[in-house]
Amino acid sequence: MNSRALLLYSSEPERTSPAPLPDLIPGWQWSIATTPACAHQQIHNHNVRVGVIHLPPSLPVAFDQLETLTASHPQIEWIVAASPDVLSETDVGRFIASTCFDYHTLPADPDRLAVTLGHAWGRAQMRERCRDTSRPGQFGMVGESAPMLRLYGNLEKISNSDAPVLVQGESGTGKELVARAIHRHSSRAQQPYIAVNCGAIPVNLIQSELFGYEKGAFTGANQRKIGLIESANGGTVFLDEIGDLPFESQVMLLRFLQEHCIERVGGHTPINVDVRVIAATHVNLELAVAARSFREDLFYRLNVLRVTVPPLRERLEDVDLLADWCFEVFASEKNAHVQGFSLRAKQAMSRYGWPGNVRELINRVRRAMVMSESRLITAEDLLLDAPSSDTPASASLEEARDQVERDLIEHALQINKQNITETARQLGLSRSTLYRLINKLELKQ
Ligand SMILES: Nc1ncnc2c1ncn2[C@@H]1O[C@H](COP(=O)(O)OP(=O)(O)OP(=O)(O)O)[C@@H](O)[C@H]1O
């Protein structure tokens, strides 16, 4: 067997003879470290998956250094080996309970220790395999469910075309991710990708932001400005929340889609622009057309290739993968002792309806990684223990979504000391969307 373990032997060699553990366990290769710094080095040099921390009697334990060591190497399963006296110390017990896979009582029982090492190694391997499958797939998206495989198949075909795309899906499902993926896999990948949130630009500025303006076009137009569409020339423009585009601006976009040319505000010369348009909306544009808030002709121009991103509740089998992926991506922010999810937490996640979709999952997991007080994140850490008392069991999807958004935003505002820019960044929202939600949910700032 080539399994390698690390032995962190933290006593001073001149005071205690070296631990005989490695000699007792055949079939294992050992890297020996006498300080946490040396242990970091050994771990970097060797493929270590199991670490044994020997805590000698009557020496103070540098828990802060041990916690840094274990948190920096979440791929390793840790075992504490110590005498019964040391193991009975409260701080040692707390460290083992929060951070370690197991403990071993000294003097060593070689057979038992070999079994514990084997289990720890197996668990580390298993975690490694799960981690492999949680890496984003070829489109940079996490998910292997049937709806996602269908989506990837569609993206493959759409990326090879140059026609406009309409991406539909609920908020937080990954529409922007889909737009980026289409661009990156298209022949325009090396050219600009410009994302515009149509709902975030003040109505009076939309036209000049999208199409630019000439010097002197209006008071304050001291010099020519190139608009967002023109600056994406050769590449792709992603028009998010297209349903929020004011009716008057829709006609200019229609003209651009028909004639592939734009006119800057205050300009009189049409400018040819070669840009692929990907538009996204979480509102039903057919209904908006029926309600006459969205131009029918523009709808048909945009709706050439349509992609629908499935809501998370229709692909609950991906929740596990997404949670593990998220844990890995935000590992540097987590509380040092947090090592993963409890089984109950995973079960609670796979039963939940995720009205806020992947964005909500990311926010809940990130919060839990920071706030959890145990080694494994619990369902309570994810705020998924029981329906909130404010959310009746019969709450509509809309009410449930509002409640979740209210909890997450309130919490993020609190953590970020009411700083809107930081809170918006943490929640993956634009500042204007955050303001809109704060007003809608009547949150106090
Ligand atoms: N399948 C996925 N894999 C990995 N991350 C995802 C996936 N889907 C969404 N995300 C992440 O979830 C968050 C929300 O995604 P995105 O902004 O693309 O959603 P959206 O549908 O455009 O939302 P909105 O309609 O509110 O603008 C982002 O952080 C995104 O990276």
The ligand as a MOL file (V3000), in Angstrom:
LIG
                    3D

  0  0  0     0  0            999 V3000
M  V30 BEGIN CTAB
M  V30 COUNTS 31 33 0 0 0
M  V30 BEGIN ATOM
M  V30 1 N -25.4870 25.7270 -12.5810 0
M  V30 2 C -24.7600 26.5900 -11.8810 0
M  V30 3 N -23.5300 26.2700 -11.5050 0
M  V30 4 C -22.7910 27.1170 -10.7690 0
M  V30 5 N -23.1970 28.3270 -10.3770 0
M  V30 6 C -24.4080 28.7090 -10.7360 0
M  V30 7 C -25.2500 27.8880 -11.5190 0
M  V30 8 N -26.3910 28.5410 -11.7500 0
M  V30 9 C -26.2750 29.7330 -11.1450 0
M  V30 10 N -25.0800 29.8530 -10.5410 0
M  V30 11 C -24.6190 30.9980 -9.7430 0
M  V30 12 O -25.7900 31.5280 -9.1040 0
M  V30 13 C -25.7320 32.9380 -9.0640 0
M  V30 14 C -26.9330 33.5020 -9.8120 0
M  V30 15 O -26.7620 33.2180 -11.2050 0
M  V30 16 P -27.1300 34.2760 -12.3450 0
M  V30 17 O -26.8030 35.6710 -11.9010 0
M  V30 18 O -26.5640 33.7810 -13.6220 0
M  V30 19 O -28.7170 34.0890 -12.2980 0
M  V30 20 P -29.8290 34.8570 -13.1320 0
M  V30 21 O -30.7990 33.8200 -13.5470 0
M  V30 22 O -29.1750 35.6900 -14.1950 0
M  V30 23 O -30.4610 35.7750 -12.0070 0
M  V30 24 P -31.3040 37.1680 -12.1830 0
M  V30 25 O -32.5030 36.8540 -13.0280 0
M  V30 26 O -31.6900 37.5010 -10.7670 0
M  V30 27 O -30.3530 38.1560 -12.7870 0
M  V30 28 C -24.3930 33.3380 -9.6740 0
M  V30 29 O -23.4610 33.4750 -8.6340 0
M  V30 30 C -24.0460 32.1530 -10.5550 0
M  V30 31 O -22.6550 32.0430 -10.7270 0
M  V30 END ATOM
M  V30 BEGIN BOND
M  V30 1 1 1 2
M  V30 2 1 2 3
M  V30 3 2 2 7
M  V30 4 2 3 4
M  V30 5 1 4 5
M  V30 6 2 5 6
M  V30 7 1 6 7
M  V30 8 1 6 10
M  V30 9 1 7 8
M  V30 10 2 8 9
M  V30 11 1 9 10
M  V30 12 1 10 11
M  V30 13 1 11 12
M  V30 14 1 11 30
M  V30 15 1 12 13
M  V30 16 1 13 14
M  V30 17 1 13 28
M  V30 18 1 14 15
M  V30 19 1 15 16
M  V30 20 2 16 17
M  V30 21 1 16 18
M  V30 22 1 16 19
M  V30 23 1 19 20
M  V30 24 2 20 21
M  V30 25 1 20 22
M  V30 26 1 20 23
M  V30 27 1 23 24
M  V30 28 2 24 25
M  V30 29 1 24 26
M  V30 30 1 24 27
M  V30 31 1 28 29
M  V30 32 1 28 30
M  V30 33 1 30 31
M  V30 END BOND
M  V30 END CTAB
M  END
